[in-house]
């Protein structure tokens, strides 16, 4: 199939992207393009470079496609999708991902010494452990420490277990948006879905208990009837301010 990469520029892709809910079943669909867009997505910014997420691909040929579509509440964006992408947050992998970053920094700095290198290594060996570690009462204690330190100087306040969970979902959502824009840039459409039975999805995909579903993205070539009405957004002057 013809390589469609770079069909649209960035602002063209942003303006053209819509959540399309009905996908063409007849036109050929290149699953290799999906892989290319996912590889672009993992270059997205993310908290502490931990990348605490997975993308799970469910192509139309998979035996999991139909049951997964049902667990998306039977939405047409799922049933007609040529491929479904399950975006999974993996907060539980923080130790492994922190170690990978630590090892990379240490190796890249072999034979060198410097304050920045020591700070980076200390960040992954100490600060990340303090932020992501789970101990009885630790979430509340972190909030108290942040409040106490913050009385005298600027201090990060979002340190509770809920805050960490939100941060992980932010990173997964940033990567998901990159993926959807990449798909539009190469001529395909997507639809992110939150209306799902996450418990059944986790069981179907045999996911760890600690994982969470961020969203499921339907992919394909959208049909005109799959775009429901003209785009509406709140006016920019109600959303963008300068002080």
N, CA and C of each residue as an Amber inpcrd file, in Angstrom:
protein
   729
   0.8380000  -1.2000000   0.0000000   0.0000000   0.0000000   0.0000000
   0.8700000   1.2460000   0.0000000   0.4440000   2.2740000  -0.7060000
   1.2080000   3.5160000  -0.7980000   1.4500000   4.1140000   0.5750000
   2.6990000   4.5100000   0.8220000   3.0760000   5.1360000   2.0900000
   2.4490000   6.5120000   2.1520000   1.6040000   6.7460000   3.1610000
   0.8710000   8.0030000   3.2410000   1.5030000   8.9920000   4.2060000
   2.6830000   8.6840000   4.7480000   3.3180000   9.5430000   5.7300000
   3.5320000  10.9400000   5.1650000   3.2770000  11.9590000   5.9960000
   3.4620000  13.3630000   5.6600000   2.4700000  13.8710000   4.6250000
   1.3080000  13.2500000   4.5140000   0.2860000  13.7730000   3.6150000
  -0.1790000  15.1460000   4.0870000  -0.2480000  15.3310000   5.4060000
  -0.6890000  16.6010000   5.9640000   0.4090000  17.1940000   6.8340000
   0.5030000  18.5210000   6.8260000   1.3810000  19.2060000   7.7610000
   0.7540000  19.2240000   9.1390000   1.4950000  19.7200000  10.1200000
   1.0150000  19.6740000  11.5040000  -0.3090000  20.4080000  11.6890000
  -0.3630000  21.6820000  11.2910000  -1.5820000  22.4510000  11.5220000
  -2.7360000  21.9450000  10.6650000  -2.4280000  21.4130000   9.4940000
  -3.4770000  20.7910000   8.6810000  -4.0450000  19.5750000   9.4050000
  -3.1670000  18.7650000   9.9790000  -3.6200000  17.5680000  10.6920000
  -4.4530000  17.9440000  11.9130000  -4.0350000  18.9650000  12.6510000
  -4.7840000  19.4110000  13.8230000  -6.1800000  19.8720000  13.4170000
  -6.2480000  20.6400000  12.3420000  -7.5430000  21.1650000  11.8960000
  -8.4380000  20.0920000  11.2930000  -7.8200000  19.0930000  10.6890000
  -8.6000000  18.0440000  10.0220000  -9.0300000  16.9330000  10.9670000
  -8.3050000  16.7660000  12.0870000  -8.6070000  15.6510000  12.9830000
  -9.9860000  15.8140000  13.6190000 -10.7700000  14.7670000  13.5390000
 -12.0630000  14.6870000  14.2190000 -12.1860000  13.3030000  14.8480000
 -13.0290000  13.1900000  15.8550000 -13.3410000  11.8750000  16.4060000
 -14.3590000  11.2290000  15.4740000 -13.8890000  10.2680000  14.7050000
 -14.7280000   9.6250000  13.6900000 -15.2670000   8.3130000  14.2510000
 -16.5710000   8.1320000  14.1490000 -17.2170000   7.0110000  14.8340000
 -17.6620000   5.8690000  13.9190000 -17.4710000   6.0330000  12.6010000
 -17.7830000   4.9400000  11.6750000 -16.6470000   4.8570000  10.6690000
 -16.0460000   3.6650000  10.5610000 -14.8840000   3.4900000   9.6970000
 -15.2300000   2.6410000   8.4720000 -14.5510000   2.9370000   7.3750000
 -14.7460000   2.2440000   6.1050000 -14.2880000   0.7960000   6.2270000
 -15.1500000  -0.1300000   5.8020000 -14.8360000  -1.5580000   5.8740000
 -14.2670000  -2.0950000   4.5600000 -14.3220000  -1.2880000   3.4950000
 -13.9360000  -1.7660000   2.1780000 -12.5260000  -1.3410000   1.7800000
 -12.1540000  -0.1190000   2.1240000 -10.8520000   0.3960000   1.7000000
  -9.7200000  -0.3360000   2.4210000  -8.6440000  -0.6700000   1.7060000
  -7.5000000  -1.3450000   2.3420000  -6.9750000  -0.5170000   3.5090000
  -6.5400000  -1.2180000   4.5550000  -6.0280000  -0.5450000   5.7530000
  -4.6320000  -1.0750000   6.0490000  -3.6770000  -0.1750000   6.1810000
  -2.2820000  -0.5570000   6.3740000  -1.9500000  -0.5610000   7.8690000
  -1.8670000  -1.7510000   8.4570000  -1.5670000  -1.8680000   9.8860000
  -0.1220000  -1.4740000  10.2010000   0.7450000  -1.5110000   9.2040000
   2.1270000  -1.0810000   9.4260000   2.1940000   0.4230000   9.7050000
   1.2510000   1.1750000   9.1130000   1.1960000   2.6210000   9.3720000
   0.8500000   2.8720000  10.8270000  -0.0250000   2.0370000  11.3920000
  -0.3860000   2.1690000  12.8010000   0.8600000   2.0070000  13.6670000
   1.6690000   1.0140000  13.3400000   2.9050000   0.7890000  14.0970000
   3.8120000   2.0100000  14.0140000   3.9270000   2.5790000  12.8230000
   4.7760000   3.7520000  12.6330000   4.2760000   4.9260000  13.4820000
   2.9670000   5.0990000  13.5440000   2.3800000   6.1930000  14.3350000
   2.5660000   5.9430000  15.8290000   2.4940000   4.6890000  16.2520000
   2.7240000   4.3660000  17.6580000   4.1810000   4.6150000  18.0420000
   5.0890000   4.3180000  17.1300000   6.4990000   4.5690000  17.4030000
   6.7710000   6.0700000  17.5210000   6.0040000   6.8710000  16.7860000
   6.1070000   8.3320000  16.9350000   5.5320000   8.7520000  18.2790000
   4.4710000   8.0800000  18.7020000   3.7920000   8.4450000  19.9580000
   4.6890000   8.2860000  21.1740000   5.5680000   7.2810000  21.1550000
   6.4050000   7.0530000  22.3290000   7.5130000   8.0900000  22.4670000
   7.6320000   8.9810000  21.4830000   8.5640000  10.1050000  21.5920000
   7.9330000  11.2910000  22.3160000   6.6760000  11.1560000  22.6890000
   5.9590000  12.2440000  23.3620000   6.5750000  12.5700000  24.7170000
   6.4150000  13.8210000  25.1820000   6.8810000  14.1550000  26.5290000
   6.1360000  13.3300000  27.5620000   6.8190000  12.9850000  28.6370000
   6.1810000  12.2060000  29.6920000   6.9000000  12.4640000  31.0040000
   6.2270000  12.2170000  32.0890000   6.7640000  12.5540000  33.4090000
   8.0120000  11.7370000  33.7410000   9.1190000  12.4350000  33.9630000
  10.3940000  11.8400000  34.3900000  10.9360000  10.7930000  33.4250000
  10.4660000  10.8240000  32.1910000  10.8920000   9.8700000  31.1630000
  10.6720000   8.4180000  31.5880000   9.6610000   8.1710000  32.4170000
   9.3820000   6.8160000  32.8800000   8.5060000   6.0340000  31.8950000
   7.7140000   6.7420000  31.0900000   6.8420000   6.1090000  30.0980000
   6.0540000   4.9430000  30.7070000   5.2750000   5.2740000  31.6980000
   4.5210000   4.2460000  32.4320000   3.1980000   3.9360000  31.7350000
   3.3250000   3.4380000  30.5110000   2.1440000   3.0560000  29.7430000
   2.5100000   1.9780000  28.7390000   1.4920000   1.2990000  28.2390000
   1.6330000   0.3540000  27.1370000   0.5540000   0.6540000  26.1110000
   0.8510000   0.3700000  24.8540000  -0.1650000   0.3640000  23.8050000
  -0.3960000  -1.0860000  23.4170000  -1.6190000  -1.5520000  23.5050000
  -1.9470000  -2.9220000  23.1090000  -2.7790000  -2.8720000  21.8360000
  -2.2630000  -3.4880000  20.7810000  -2.9060000  -3.4520000  19.4780000
  -3.8510000  -4.6460000  19.3030000  -5.0650000  -4.3610000  18.8960000
  -6.0510000  -5.4050000  18.6050000  -6.5410000  -5.1850000  17.1780000
  -5.9100000  -5.8210000  16.1880000  -6.3510000  -5.6490000  14.8000000
  -7.6770000  -6.3460000  14.5480000  -8.2860000  -6.0290000  13.4250000
  -9.6070000  -6.5860000  13.0980000  -9.5750000  -8.1020000  12.9690000
  -8.4130000  -8.6810000  12.6930000  -8.2910000 -10.1280000  12.5340000
  -8.1920000 -10.8660000  13.8670000  -8.0160000 -10.1320000  14.9750000
  -7.8440000 -10.7570000  16.2790000  -9.1600000 -11.3180000  16.8150000
  -9.0610000 -12.4530000  17.4880000 -10.2540000 -13.0410000  18.1120000
 -10.7470000 -12.1920000  19.2780000  -9.9250000 -11.2420000  19.7220000
 -10.3090000 -10.3670000  20.8250000 -11.0740000  -9.1260000  20.3570000
 -11.0860000  -8.9060000  19.0470000 -11.6960000  -7.6740000  18.5210000
 -13.1740000  -7.5720000  18.8520000 -13.9510000  -8.6180000  18.6220000
 -15.3940000  -8.5580000  18.8640000 -15.7340000  -8.4100000  20.3450000
 -15.1510000  -9.2400000  21.2310000 -15.4760000  -9.0470000  22.6490000
 -15.0060000  -7.6860000  23.1730000 -13.8560000  -7.2050000  22.6860000
 -13.3820000  -5.8950000  23.1320000 -14.3430000  -4.8010000  22.6760000
 -14.8740000  -4.9400000  21.4730000 -15.8500000  -3.9710000  20.9730000
 -17.1020000  -3.9630000  21.8390000 -17.5200000  -5.1450000  22.2790000
 -18.6870000  -5.2140000  23.1620000 -18.4100000  -4.4900000  24.4770000
 -17.1780000  -4.6230000  24.9700000 -16.8230000  -3.9810000  26.2290000
 -16.6140000  -2.4770000  26.0680000 -16.5950000  -2.0290000  24.8070000
 -16.6220000  -0.5850000  24.5230000 -18.0730000  -0.1480000  24.3720000
 -18.9560000  -0.8920000  24.9990000 -20.3880000  -0.6280000  25.0090000
 -20.9950000  -0.6730000  23.6060000 -20.3340000  -1.4420000  22.7240000
 -20.8620000  -1.6110000  21.3780000 -20.8130000  -0.3630000  20.5180000
 -19.9730000   0.6000000  20.8870000 -19.8840000   1.8310000  20.1040000
 -19.4380000   1.5150000  18.6730000 -20.0070000   2.2380000  17.7010000
 -19.6280000   2.0180000  16.3090000 -18.1570000   2.3170000  16.0800000
 -17.6130000   3.2270000  16.8700000 -16.1920000   3.5520000  16.7550000
 -15.3210000   2.3490000  17.0880000 -15.8910000   1.4030000  17.8310000
 -15.1710000   0.1710000  18.1670000 -15.5320000  -0.9560000  17.2080000
 -16.8210000  -1.1650000  16.9620000 -17.2490000  -2.2890000  16.1320000
 -16.7850000  -2.1470000  14.6850000 -16.7000000  -0.9010000  14.1870000
 -16.2890000  -0.6910000  12.7940000 -14.7980000  -0.4120000  12.6560000
 -14.0770000  -0.3130000  13.7640000 -12.6410000  -0.0030000  13.7240000
 -11.8640000  -1.1080000  13.0240000 -10.8590000  -0.7120000  12.2680000
 -10.0020000  -1.6980000  11.6130000  -8.9100000  -2.1750000  12.5690000
  -8.6770000  -1.3860000  13.5920000  -7.7670000  -1.7720000  14.6690000
  -8.1390000  -0.9630000  15.9030000  -8.0400000  -1.6130000  17.0630000
  -8.2650000  -0.9400000  18.3400000  -6.9430000  -0.8620000  19.0950000
  -6.6830000   0.2970000  19.6700000  -5.4850000   0.4970000  20.4730000
  -5.9200000   0.7200000  21.9200000  -5.5200000  -0.1800000  22.7920000
  -5.8420000  -0.0430000  24.2140000  -4.6560000   0.6400000  24.8920000
  -4.9060000   1.8080000  25.4540000  -3.8570000   2.5770000  26.1230000
  -3.9230000   2.2410000  27.6110000  -2.8720000   1.6140000  28.1150000
  -2.8560000   1.0870000  29.4790000  -1.7980000   1.8240000  30.3090000
  -2.1720000   2.3200000  31.4710000  -1.1800000   2.9270000  32.3570000
  -0.5630000   1.8430000  33.2340000   0.7570000   1.9630000  33.4600000
   1.4890000   0.9550000  34.2080000   2.3260000   1.6200000  35.3080000
   1.6450000   2.2090000  36.2600000   2.3250000   2.8150000  37.4000000
   3.2130000   1.8060000  38.1170000   2.8000000   0.5270000  38.0600000
   3.5190000  -0.5350000  38.7650000   4.9120000  -0.8040000  38.2010000
   5.2250000  -0.2620000  37.0260000   6.5340000  -0.5020000  36.4100000
   7.5550000   0.5810000  36.7560000   7.2580000   1.4240000  37.7370000
   8.1150000   2.5800000  37.9910000   9.5450000   2.1850000  38.3620000
   9.7170000   1.1170000  39.1550000  11.0700000   0.7150000  39.5420000
  11.8940000   0.3020000  38.3340000  11.2930000  -0.5040000  37.4800000
  11.9870000  -0.9890000  36.2880000  12.3610000   0.1640000  35.3700000
  11.4060000   1.0720000  35.1190000  11.6620000   2.1880000  34.2090000
  12.6680000   3.1720000  34.8050000  12.6250000   3.3730000  36.1210000
  13.5950000   4.2560000  36.7750000  15.0030000   3.6680000  36.6520000
  15.1050000   2.3500000  36.8110000  16.4080000   1.6860000  36.7210000
  16.9870000   1.7940000  35.3080000  16.1260000   1.6570000  34.3080000
  16.5700000   1.7800000  32.9200000  17.1440000   3.1730000  32.6770000
  16.4680000   4.2020000  33.1820000  16.9600000   5.5660000  33.0330000
  18.2780000   5.7620000  33.7790000  18.3380000   5.2100000  34.9920000
  19.5500000   5.3190000  35.8040000  20.7410000   4.6850000  35.0770000
  20.5270000   3.4750000  34.5540000  21.5990000   2.7580000  33.8630000
  22.0460000   3.5010000  32.6090000  21.0840000   4.0810000  31.9030000
  21.4140000   4.8220000  30.6850000  22.2810000   6.0400000  31.0080000
  21.8890000   6.7880000  32.0290000  22.6510000   7.9830000  32.4100000
  24.0460000   7.5920000  32.8810000  24.1060000   6.5400000  33.6880000
  25.4040000   6.1080000  34.2180000  26.3360000   5.6780000  33.0910000
  25.8160000   4.9270000  32.1310000  26.6390000   4.4610000  31.0240000
  27.0900000   5.6070000  30.1380000  26.1720000   6.5430000  29.8850000
  26.5060000   7.6660000  29.0040000  27.4930000   8.6280000  29.6360000
  27.6180000   8.5590000  30.9730000  28.5290000   9.4530000  31.6850000
  29.8090000   8.7570000  32.1590000  30.0610000   7.5470000  31.6270000
  31.2720000   6.8160000  32.0300000  32.5270000   7.6410000  31.7400000
  33.3980000   7.7110000  32.7370000  34.6310000   8.4620000  32.5840000
  34.4680000   9.9460000  32.7720000  33.2570000  10.3670000  33.0850000
  32.9980000  11.7880000  33.3060000  32.5330000  11.9980000  34.7390000
  32.6790000  13.1920000  35.1990000  32.1630000  13.5360000  36.5200000
  31.6050000  14.9370000  36.4530000  30.5370000  15.1590000  37.1660000
  29.9360000  16.4790000  37.1290000  28.7060000  16.5320000  38.0070000
  28.3460000  17.7370000  38.3800000  27.2180000  17.9400000  39.2770000
  25.9070000  17.4960000  38.6410000  25.7150000  17.8220000  37.3550000
  24.4560000  17.4800000  36.6980000  24.2720000  15.9720000  36.6110000
  25.3530000  15.2510000  36.3200000  25.2720000  13.7960000  36.2370000
  24.8830000  13.1970000  37.5870000  25.4970000  13.6780000  38.6510000
  25.1820000  13.1850000  39.9990000  23.7350000  13.5010000  40.3730000
  23.2860000  14.6980000  39.9860000  21.9000000  15.0730000  40.2730000
  20.9250000  14.1620000  39.5380000  21.2320000  13.8540000  38.2720000
  20.3590000  12.9880000  37.4770000  20.2980000  11.5840000  38.0650000
  21.4610000  11.0520000  38.4670000  21.4880000   9.7250000  39.0680000
  20.7510000   9.7220000  40.4060000  20.9240000  10.7780000  41.1780000
  20.2220000  10.8910000  42.4560000  18.7150000  11.0110000  42.2740000
  18.3230000  11.6540000  41.2000000  16.8960000  11.8090000  40.9200000
  16.2300000  10.4450000  40.7550000  16.8660000   9.5720000  39.9550000
  16.2580000   8.2670000  39.6910000  16.4640000   7.2730000  40.8180000
  17.4900000   7.4530000  41.6160000  17.7320000   6.5070000  42.7120000
  17.0430000   6.9120000  44.0060000  16.7310000   8.1970000  44.1460000
  16.1910000   8.6730000  45.4150000  14.8340000   9.3640000  45.2820000
  14.7700000  10.4200000  44.4930000  13.5360000  11.2140000  44.4170000
  12.3880000  10.4080000  43.8230000  12.6560000   9.6740000  42.7370000
  11.6020000   8.8590000  42.1250000  11.0880000   7.8210000  43.1160000
  11.9850000   7.2370000  43.8960000  11.5860000   6.2640000  44.9150000
  10.6710000   6.9030000  45.9490000  11.0060000   8.1020000  46.3580000
  10.1720000   8.8070000  47.3430000   8.8030000   9.1540000  46.7770000
   8.7660000   9.5090000  45.4940000   7.5030000   9.9190000  44.8880000
   6.5980000   8.7360000  44.5690000   7.1880000   7.6510000  44.0320000
   6.3770000   6.5250000  43.5560000   6.2600000   5.3790000  44.5610000
   7.1010000   5.3800000  45.5780000   7.0450000   4.2980000  46.5510000
   5.7160000   4.2470000  47.2820000   5.2940000   3.0410000  47.6430000
   4.0310000   2.8470000  48.3610000   4.3120000   2.2230000  49.7220000
   4.0010000   2.9700000  50.7630000   4.1570000   2.4930000  52.1250000
   2.9400000   2.9650000  52.9140000   2.5730000   2.2560000  53.9750000
   1.4110000   2.6750000  54.7730000   1.5680000   4.1190000  55.2640000
   0.5930000   4.9370000  54.9310000   0.5920000   6.3300000  55.3880000
   1.5270000   7.2490000  54.6270000   2.2460000   6.7100000  53.6440000
   3.2550000   7.5000000  52.9440000   2.6430000   8.6350000  52.1230000
   1.4710000   8.3810000  51.5180000   0.8310000   9.4140000  50.7050000
   0.5190000  10.6560000  51.5400000  -0.0510000  10.4530000  52.7210000
  -0.3650000  11.5810000  53.6020000   0.8970000  12.2600000  54.0950000
   1.9200000  11.4590000  54.4200000   3.1730000  12.0400000  54.8980000
   3.8120000  12.9050000  53.8210000   3.7560000  12.4700000  52.5770000
   4.3080000  13.2710000  51.4830000   3.5950000  14.6170000  51.3860000
   2.2970000  14.6140000  51.5610000   1.5390000  15.8600000  51.5000000
   1.9360000  16.8000000  52.6400000   2.1560000  16.2240000  53.8090000
   2.5680000  17.0380000  54.9630000   3.9630000  17.6340000  54.7160000
   4.8690000  16.8080000  54.1840000   6.2250000  17.2920000  53.8890000
   6.1770000  18.4170000  52.8570000   5.3680000  18.2210000  51.8100000
   5.2560000  19.2460000  50.7740000   4.7040000  20.5470000  51.3530000
   3.7240000  20.4280000  52.2340000   3.1490000  21.6230000  52.8830000
   4.1860000  22.3150000  53.7570000   4.9270000  21.5280000  54.5210000
   5.9060000  22.1030000  55.4450000   7.0360000  22.8050000  54.6920000
   7.5980000  22.1180000  53.6950000   8.6810000  22.7100000  52.9070000
   8.1760000  23.9280000  52.1410000   6.9380000  23.8200000  51.6620000
   6.3500000  24.8970000  50.8710000   6.0790000  26.1690000  51.6470000
   6.1580000  26.1170000  52.9600000   5.9780000  27.3300000  53.7670000
   7.1320000  28.3010000  53.5790000   8.3110000  27.7900000  53.2600000
   9.5220000  28.6040000  53.1770000  10.0130000  28.8390000  51.7470000
   9.6720000  27.9100000  50.8200000  10.1860000  28.0350000  49.4480000
   9.2600000  27.3090000  48.4860000   9.4150000  27.5700000  47.1740000
   8.5740000  26.8600000  46.1980000   8.7470000  25.3480000  46.3220000
   7.6390000  24.6440000  46.2490000   7.6550000  23.1990000  46.4570000
   6.5570000  22.5460000  45.6200000   6.8740000  21.4260000  45.0070000
   5.8610000  20.6550000  44.2830000   4.8030000  20.1890000  45.2750000
   3.5440000  20.4460000  44.9830000   2.4540000  20.0950000  45.9100000
   1.7380000  18.8040000  45.5330000   1.8300000  18.4150000  44.2570000
   1.0890000  17.2430000  43.7780000   1.9240000  15.9850000  44.0180000
   1.9020000  15.4960000  45.2450000   2.7730000  14.3770000  45.6270000
   2.0090000  13.1780000  46.1840000   0.7020000  13.3020000  46.3500000
  -0.0710000  12.2060000  46.9350000  -0.1980000  11.0550000  45.9460000
  -0.7070000   9.9310000  46.4150000  -0.8840000   8.7670000  45.5500000
  -1.8420000   9.0980000  44.4030000  -2.8910000   9.8610000  44.6820000
  -3.8170000  10.2800000  43.6350000  -3.1170000  11.1620000  42.6170000
  -2.2650000  12.0700000  43.0930000  -1.5280000  12.9570000  42.1970000
  -0.6020000  12.1650000  41.2720000   0.0610000  11.1580000  41.8240000
   0.9610000  10.3220000  41.0190000   0.1640000   9.5790000  39.9470000
  -0.9750000   9.0510000  40.3310000  -1.8330000   8.3380000  39.3790000
  -2.2580000   9.2690000  38.2440000  -2.6460000  10.4940000  38.5890000
  -3.0450000  11.4690000  37.5740000  -1.8770000  11.7660000  36.6400000
  -0.6890000  11.9110000  37.1980000   0.4970000  12.1890000  36.3900000
   0.7550000  11.0870000  35.3700000   0.5860000   9.8440000  35.7940000
   0.7950000   8.7100000  34.8870000  -0.2120000   8.7570000  33.7350000
  -1.4680000   9.0620000  34.0570000  -2.4940000   9.1670000  33.0130000
  -2.2200000  10.3430000  32.0800000  -1.6680000  11.4380000  32.6140000
  -1.3040000  12.5700000  31.7600000  -0.3090000  12.1390000  30.6970000
   0.7170000  11.3960000  31.1170000   1.7380000  10.9500000  30.1740000
   1.1410000  10.0410000  29.1020000   0.2630000   9.1400000  29.5210000
  -0.3820000   8.2380000  28.5600000  -1.2640000   9.0160000  27.5870000
  -1.9420000  10.0480000  28.0860000  -2.8190000  10.8560000  27.2410000
  -2.0160000  11.6860000  26.2440000  -0.8530000  12.2040000  26.6780000
   0.0070000  12.9550000  25.7590000   0.4590000  12.0640000  24.6030000
   0.8670000  10.8420000  24.9270000   1.2960000   9.9060000  23.8920000
   0.1290000   9.5450000  22.9720000  -1.0520000   9.4050000  23.5370000
  -2.2390000   9.0670000  22.7520000  -2.5730000  10.1760000  21.7600000
  -2.4410000  11.4290000  22.2020000  -2.7320000  12.5460000  21.3110000
  -1.7430000  12.5990000  20.1610000  -0.4660000  12.3490000  20.4560000
   0.5340000  12.3010000  19.3910000   0.1730000  11.2280000  18.3700000
  -0.2430000  10.0680000  18.8780000  -0.6340000   8.9710000  17.9900000
  -1.7920000   9.3840000  17.0900000  -2.8130000  10.0030000  17.6640000
  -3.9930000  10.3680000  16.8770000  -3.6750000  11.4290000  15.8270000
  -2.8030000  12.3840000  16.1760000  -2.3990000  13.3890000  15.1880000
  -1.5590000  12.7640000  14.0870000  -0.6850000  11.8180000  14.4560000
   0.1220000  11.1280000  13.4530000  -0.7770000  10.3570000  12.4890000
  -1.7850000   9.6890000  13.0280000  -2.7060000   8.9370000  12.1840000
  -3.4300000   9.8630000  11.2070000  -3.8370000  11.0220000  11.6820000
  -4.5200000  11.9650000  10.7910000  -3.5580000  12.4870000   9.7370000
  -2.2980000  12.7250000  10.1230000  -1.3040000  13.2460000   9.1900000
  -1.0570000  12.2960000   8.0260000  -1.2410000  10.9880000   8.2640000
  -1.0190000  10.0100000   7.1960000  -2.3200000   9.5700000   6.5220000
  -3.3990000  10.2550000   6.8370000  -4.6450000  10.0140000   6.1250000
  -5.6430000   9.0920000   6.7860000  -5.3850000   8.6890000   8.0370000
  -6.3190000   7.8330000   8.7570000  -7.0290000   8.6110000   9.8640000
  -8.0750000   8.0110000  10.3810000  -8.8800000   8.6470000  11.4220000
  -8.8740000   7.8090000  12.6910000  -9.2550000   8.4400000  13.7900000
  -9.2800000   7.7720000  15.0910000 -10.4610000   8.2660000  15.9080000
 -10.7540000   7.5360000  16.9670000 -11.7600000   7.9630000  17.9290000
 -11.3740000   7.4430000  19.3090000 -11.0150000   8.3430000  20.2390000
 -10.6910000   7.9110000  21.5980000 -11.9760000   7.6300000  22.3760000
 -11.9970000   6.5230000  23.1070000 -13.2050000   6.1350000  23.8500000
 -12.8950000   5.9320000  25.3250000 -13.7320000   6.5330000  26.1650000
 -13.6760000   6.3060000  27.6060000 -14.8900000   5.5300000  28.0990000
 -15.9140000   5.4320000  27.2640000 -17.1120000   4.6820000  27.6330000
 -16.8660000   3.1920000  27.4660000 -16.1950000   2.6130000  28.4540000
 -15.7830000   1.2060000  28.3690000 -16.0090000   0.5080000  29.7080000
 -16.1060000  -0.8090000  29.6600000 -16.1400000  -1.6190000  30.8810000
 -14.6980000  -2.0180000  31.1760000 -14.0050000  -1.1680000  31.9180000
 -12.5650000  -1.3620000  32.1370000 -12.2550000  -2.6730000  32.8610000
 -13.1380000  -3.0930000  33.7560000 -12.8960000  -4.3390000  34.4830000
 -12.8750000  -5.5290000  33.5400000 -13.8490000  -5.5920000  32.6420000
 -13.9040000  -6.6970000  31.6840000 -12.7780000  -6.6060000  30.6560000
 -12.4140000  -5.3880000  30.2730000 -11.3030000  -5.2210000  29.3320000
 -10.0130000  -5.7600000  29.9380000  -9.7660000  -5.4320000  31.1980000
  -8.5540000  -5.9170000  31.8640000  -8.5310000  -7.4410000  31.9370000
  -9.6680000  -8.0320000  32.2170000  -9.7460000  -9.4920000  32.2910000
  -9.5360000 -10.1130000  30.9140000 -10.1560000  -9.5270000  29.8940000
 -10.0380000 -10.0400000  28.5300000  -8.5820000 -10.0420000  28.0670000
  -7.8600000  -8.9680000  28.3940000  -6.4760000  -8.8130000  27.9380000
  -5.4710000  -9.3580000  28.9350000  -5.9760000  -9.9220000  30.0420000
  -5.1190000 -10.5100000  31.0700000  -4.0900000  -9.4870000  31.5800000
  -4.5840000  -8.3070000  31.9370000  -3.7130000  -7.2280000  32.3970000
  -3.4890000  -7.3170000  33.9050000  -2.3650000  -6.8250000  34.3890000
  -2.0930000  -6.8290000  35.8350000  -3.1390000  -6.0060000  36.5900000
  -3.4010000  -6.3840000  37.8100000  -4.3960000  -5.6970000  38.6330000
  -4.0460000  -4.2210000  38.7950000  -2.7610000  -3.9210000  38.8910000
  -2.3370000  -2.5370000  39.1320000  -2.4630000  -1.6500000  37.9040000
  -2.6630000  -2.2300000  36.7450000  -2.7880000  -1.4280000  35.5270000
  -4.1620000  -0.7770000  35.4590000  -4.2550000   0.2800000  34.6510000
  -5.5290000   0.9580000  34.4370000  -5.6670000   1.2700000  32.9490000
  -6.9090000   1.3210000  32.4810000  -7.1640000   1.6790000  31.0930000
  -7.3110000   3.1890000  31.0090000  -6.4540000   3.8160000  30.2220000
  -6.5540000   5.2630000  30.0250000  -7.6380000   5.5830000  28.9980000
  -7.6010000   4.8740000  27.8810000  -8.6060000   5.0260000  26.8300000
  -8.4140000   3.9100000  25.8280000  -9.3940000   3.7370000  24.9510000
  -9.2690000   2.8120000  23.8240000  -9.5140000   3.6280000  22.5650000
  -8.6460000   3.4590000  21.5760000  -8.7040000   4.2800000  20.3670000
  -9.0690000   3.4240000  19.1690000 -10.1930000   3.7580000  18.5320000
 -10.5760000   3.1010000  17.2980000  -9.8450000   3.7380000  16.1300000
  -9.4020000   2.9180000  15.1730000  -8.6170000   3.4150000  14.0390000
  -9.2000000   2.9150000  12.7250000  -9.0530000   3.7250000  11.6860000
  -9.4820000   3.3220000  10.3660000  -9.5870000   4.5140000   9.4480000
 -10.1370000   4.3000000   8.2720000 -10.4310000   5.3900000   7.3520000
 -11.8780000   5.7750000   7.5710000 -12.0730000   6.9820000   8.0620000
 -13.4170000   7.3850000   8.4350000 -14.3480000   7.5960000   7.2520000
 -15.6140000   7.2680000   7.4650000 -16.6510000   7.5640000   6.4830000
 -17.2780000   8.9170000   6.8150000 -17.8120000   9.6300000   5.8240000
 -18.4190000  10.9500000   6.0770000 -19.4740000  10.9120000   7.1700000
 -20.2890000   9.8380000   7.1860000 -21.3420000   9.7470000   8.1990000
 -20.8020000   9.4410000   9.5950000 -19.4970000   9.1570000   9.6690000
 -18.8840000   8.8910000  10.9710000 -18.5070000  10.1420000  11.7350000
 -18.6100000  11.2910000  11.0940000 -18.3520000  12.5660000  11.7690000
 -19.6920000  13.2040000  12.0850000 -20.0070000  13.3070000  13.3600000
 -21.3310000  13.7490000  13.7720000 -21.4010000  15.2670000  13.8940000
 -21.7820000  15.9290000  12.7970000 -21.9900000  17.3680000  12.8380000
 -20.7090000  18.1760000  12.7100000 -20.8660000  19.4880000  12.6310000
 -19.7300000  20.3860000  12.5230000 -19.0100000  20.4770000  13.8590000
 -17.7240000  20.7340000  13.7830000 -16.9350000  20.8780000  15.0130000
 -17.3900000  22.1260000  15.7800000 -17.5190000  21.9700000  17.0990000
 -17.8190000  23.1070000  17.9770000 -16.8000000  23.1420000  19.0960000
 -16.2620000  24.3100000  19.3570000 -15.3540000  24.5130000  20.4780000
 -15.6830000  25.8520000  21.1530000 -15.4110000  25.9530000  22.4400000
 -15.5330000  27.2230000  23.1460000 -14.5840000  28.2210000  22.5030000
 -14.9990000  29.4770000  22.4040000 -14.1670000  30.5030000  21.7790000
 -12.8140000  30.6160000  22.4690000 -11.7820000  30.8600000  21.6640000
 -10.4170000  30.9200000  22.2100000 -10.2560000  32.0120000  23.2600000
 -10.9870000  33.1230000  23.1190000 -10.8280000  34.2080000  24.1020000
 -11.4090000  33.8600000  25.4700000 -12.1520000  32.7500000  25.5440000
 -12.6430000  32.2710000  26.8330000 -11.7260000  31.2060000  27.4320000
 -10.7370000  30.7950000  26.6690000  -9.8540000  29.7150000  27.0900000
  -8.3940000  30.1460000  27.2190000  -8.0040000  31.1640000  26.4820000
  -6.6070000  31.5940000  26.4430000  -6.4940000  32.9870000  27.0490000
  -5.6310000  33.1300000  28.0540000  -5.4900000  34.4160000  28.7680000
  -4.0300000  34.8050000  28.8530000  -3.7980000  36.0650000  29.0050000
  -2.4530000  36.5810000  29.1980000  -2.4600000  37.5570000  30.3510000
  -1.4890000  37.4170000  31.2600000  -1.4130000  38.3120000  32.4120000
  -0.0010000  38.8740000  32.5400000
